[in-house]
Amino acid sequence: MGESPAVTDRDQGASFGLDIEIPLGMRLVFLCLLILLPTLSKAEPLRPNVILIFVDDLGYGDLGCYGNTEIKTPHIDRLAAEGQRWTSFYASGSTCVPSRTGLMSGRYPTMLGGEKLSQDRSALMPMMFKRQGYATAILGKWHLAGYPKDFTKDPMHPLECGFDYHYGTPGSNDVPAPKGTKQNRELFDTCTKTDFPVPLIRGREVVEFPTDQELLTKRYTEEAVKWIGENKQQSFFLYLAHNMPHAPVFAAPEFQGKSQGGRYGDVIEEIDWSVGQVMQAVADAGIDDETLIIFTSDNGPWTMFGPHGGTAKPLRGEKGTNWEGGYRVPGIFRWPGQIAPGEIDGMAANLDLYATFANLIGGDQPSDKPGYRSLDLSDALLNGAASPRLHWNYAGNAFRSGDWKIHLKTKVRSSNPDTRQREPATVHNPPLLFNLKNDVSETNDLAAENEAIVKRLLAEKNRF
C-alpha cells in the first residue's frame, strides 16, 4: 500500500477554512484555545443574595395577586408586579414535612429509597450555600427533625445542617397539643396564644416556653431585618420560614380585627407587612439589585378549619389532598435588573429551587442521591426560556403531563376536623382525567372519551 500523503501547513490551514500557511506552534496554540473555549466562555455564577420566604399552609387564592379581593396584600402584590408570578408552582408535598424534604434536598420525597436526610446532611441546601462561602440563617419553622425530646441536641438541628444562625420552632405551632386534647376545630377556636407547649429557640437555647404565638411573625421579621443589615457586606442565604398561617392562627395585636378576611386575613396581612419590611431592609442595605427574593408556601390551605384556614380558589381541594389546591401554591421571584416582570404558566416545584440556586451561585448538586429531581429554572427566570419541568407526580396518587392530569386516588380533606380521624380515599380505576388548561378547577372528568391519553399518562407516570 502506498504511503499517505504528507499533511502540509497549507493543508492544515485549509482545514480551518484558511488559504494560508500556519506555523506548527501557532496551530497548537489555536487548537488549545478551541479545546478550552467552552471553559473560558462559561459565565461566572451571578452569586445573588437569596431570601426564601416560606409560609405555612397559605392557599393559592389567599393573595391579591392571585385573585383574593378580601385580604389586602400590597407588599406581596408589589413583589409579584416587579418579578415573575408563576401560576403552576408546586409544593413537593401536600403537607408540611414532605414539602420541606423536597425543598431542602431537591429530592422527590417519596423516592428517597429508604435513605434519611440525616444520613448525609452535606447534601442539604444550606450546606451547598455554606460551601460557596455564603452566610446562612433560618428564622422560623424547621420541621425536618421530627419532635425529639431535646431538639437543641438533635443531629438534624439547623446548626448541624448548614445554617450559621437559627431562631425559631422545631416544627408546627400546633405540636404538641395541650395535655388531654386533640388538634381539632374546637381546640383551635378556644385556645389562647400560649396554650400550646411550643418552644422558641435561638441557636441551642430555649428563650421562651411556651412561646407567645401572637408575636411569632413580628419577631421573625425583626430578626430578619436585623440579620440582613448585619450581613449586607457578604453573600447570604436567608430562609424565613413563618409558622403562620398554620392552624391555629395568631396575629400581633396591631393586626387583629383589621382584615375583611377575618382572623385568617389578619394573619395574612401581617405576613404581607413582614414581606414589606424585608423588602425595605434590602433596599436600605443598598443590595436590592443583588438580591433574589422568593415567596411561596409549603402546601395548600387547611380550609377545613374554617377561620383558621385559607382558600385555594379557583383550584379544587386543600392541604392533604391530591387536587390542585393541595399542591399548587403561589410562586413569586423578584430580582431587579435580572428577572423581567411577567406571569409564567410553565410548571415548577419547590424542589427545583435546589438546582436553580446551585446554578446561580456556582454550587454543587447531589445528583447521585435517590429521588433527586431538581431542575434548573434559571434560564426561565433570567432569559424568558420555557420551564424545563413538563411533569409532576402527586405522591403517586395523581400525575400531570403538560395540560393533562390523572387521579388514581382522591380525598375531600385530610381528616375529620372535629375528630381528626383519617378518612378513606376513593380509588379510581380507570383514573379520572382533567385538562388543567381548560378546567383548572378539575370539575369535568374527560377519561371516558380520552382513553389513549389516560393510557399515555399512566405510562409516563411509571417512567417518572
ABEGO torsion letter per residue (X at the ends): XBBBBBBBAAAAAAAAGBBBBBBAAAAAAAAAAAAAAAAAABBBBAGBBBBBBBBBGBBAAABAAAGBAABBBAAAAAAAAABBBBABBBBABABAAAAAAAAAAGBBAAAAGGBBAAABAAABAAAAAAAAGBBBBBBEBAGAAEBBABAAABAABAAAAGBABBBEBABBAAOBBBBGBBBBAAAAAABBAAABBBBBBBEABBABOBBBAAAAAAAAAAAAAAAAAAAAABBBBBBBBBAOABOBBBBBAAABGABAAEAAAAAAAAAAAAAAAAAAAAAAAGAAAABBBBBBBABBBBAAAEAABBBAOABBEBBGBABAAAABBBBBBBBBGABBBEBBABBBBAAAAAAAAAAAAGBBBBAABBGBABBBAAAAAAAGBBBABABBBBGGABBBBEABBBBABBBABABBAAAGBBBBBBBBOBBBBBBAAABAAGABBAAAABAAAAAAAAAAAAAX
